[in-house]
Amino acid sequence: MLDWIALNMTPGVGPRIAARLLEHFGSARAVFDAPRTELERLGLSEETVASIIARDQHERAERELASVRALGGDLLVLDDGAYPALLREIHDPPLALYVRGAWKECLEAPCIAMVGSRRCSTYGQNAATMLARDLAERGVTIISGLARGIDAASHRGALEADGRTVAVLGTGIDDVYPREHRKLVEEILAKGGSLVSEFPLGTPPMGQNFPYRNRIISGLSLGVLVVEAAENSGSLITARLALEQGREVFAVPGNITSRTSFGTNYLIKGAGAKLVQSWRDVVAELPAEIASAMLPEKKKGRQTAAQLALDLSGLAESERAILNLLSPDEPAHIDALAQASKMTIADLNAALLNLELRDLIIQLPGRCFVRKL
């Protein structure tokens, strides 16, 4: 473990250099065992080569590990079985991950990242809070970056549901930035959440840290939900990283005249992001075994004729026709429903939405539907 921590603390070894070293040598120990000439051939700076050869970070790594544990935290390294599997899959995973709180419970659950503008609108703040709350109620861990605006609203939404949330920091786990979020951090930890960072203790909130942090936010998650984002915002960087990592990307549509809606509307229009209006839109894109556990259970027992008549009262003829095409056991794809009903896609979508709102059908992943009756 100390080799990994020491390499993470070596001057000049950032995520890209670390990825190159691991690709060449295979492990942190092999890096420290390498001859000077081989290190120099990789284009490392003289300071970095000298530090690796001298192993001058190992003693500091021992002190670092002791300090982290005294803080109530822990250190996960890349070859550790406890290291998050999803994060290990990305191109440039952190060599060491500093964690504090109930990190294991948080990261074992399905995780969705939520990011957005620091200078968000009331609409964006309310949307982030609602979606985080609804997802957290269903066992999803909400991951965000503890920034002002959408990040904070997402953390708070999860806490309102007594759910779990993870704050990925651009500082060490012994620091809180921005300062006004100290109480928020206390509540995250008190309610079973976690803090995560790749940066050593004492690392201040330097601007260059936050783009690196963004790849961890997306890397820990099954998908990234962008609530509001201006043009050229950090949230769009996170969305791009998510696409590169093979994660789902979601976006909440916004007012076309709003500066903070440019990024989300662009993601929907030009980058293939899934438009999100409710938690169901997110869950529908998750792996089937995860999605099925979050969708409402089928009603138990048989309905009486009176209950059935009450549920079906007020349905349009087209909605009754769709309902008759659906079975509780065999999912029907929207294309099959369109062909069987001879309805236009617009009319079919409207009928399906109304049936779903009346809790008569369930939408499954892949735009498949089953009847609840």
PyMOL commands that set and color helices and strands:
alter all, ss='L'
color gray80, all
select helices_A, chain A and resi 2-8+15-25+28-33+36-41+46-54+58-70+85-88+103-108+122-137+150-160+179-190+209-219+234-244+259-270+279-283+288-294+305-312+317-325+334-341+345-357
alter helices_A, ss='H'
color red, helices_A
select strands_A, chain A and resi 73-77+96-101+111-115+141-144+165-168+194-197+223-226+248-251+274-275+332-333+361-364+368-371
alter strands_A, ss='S'
color yellow, strands_A
deselect
rebuild
show_as cartoon
